[in-house]
Amino acid sequence: MASLPDYNPNKPVDALKKENLNRVSAGLFEMGSTFKAFTTAMALDSGKVSMGSRFDARKALRIGGHTINDFHAKRKS
């Protein structure tokens, strides 16, 4: 793991500067994008879907009392 620019350990106060933050181990990431990759990988691995599978997302999906909508599908015919 490398994140540059690095800091000089002889000047530990420089480690707290924003530009020296090690983004690999200390950064925060929005998990939505990784969840999409994991969900797709699990679906493919299960054999229930293939690379050619298609899904109609125009209607809301209701699971366990929660409604899941695809905002972009609302503009499709």
Buried (B, 14 or more C-beta within 10 A) or exposed (E): EEEEEEBEEEEEEBEEEEEBBBEEEEEEEEEEEEEEEEEEEEEEEEEEBEEEEEEEBEEEEEEEEEEEEBEEEEEEE
